[in-house]
Amino acid sequence: MPVSSLMLPVFVQVALTFAVLLWAARLRLRALRSGAVKPSDVALRQPNWPPHVLQVANSYQNELELPMLFYAVVAFILITSTNSIVFVVLAWVFVISRLVRAFIHTGSNVVRLRGAAFGIGVITLAAMWLILAVRILATGA
């Protein structure tokens, strides 16, 4: 299985993170320039941004949390040369769940739906870690 097959979902996840970061930055800058928020109101990370700005910024923050375990498992898969179609499919399921979660979080923000997308990603990521652990421990590598 070529490295690129597993790296493509990683690149998509990274692109999602940067896209939401840039969106949040644009919204924050707009709120500051319009006077809706004063720098002193948010200088110490107080949550005084308008709701939609907080919504997008929180979505960005979420892209720095669980995906770290995704990046780590992909790195270990590549380092240990255990890549397979199973990992590629699971990586895509994880990234698609993150895209759906980010779309919901920055849009309708229906917590039940957002939670379902998050749960799918967690289960998928846990499966990736479990399969990797079994493969490594079974071979004694």
Protein Blocks (a to p, Z undefined) as FASTA:
>chain_A
ZZklmmmmmmmmmmmmmmmmmmmmmmmmmmmmnopacfklmmnopakbcfklmmmmmmmm
mmmmmmmmmmmmmmmmmmnopacfklmmmmmmmmmmmmmmmmmmmmnopaklmmmmmmmm
mmmmmmmmmmmmmmmmmnoZZ
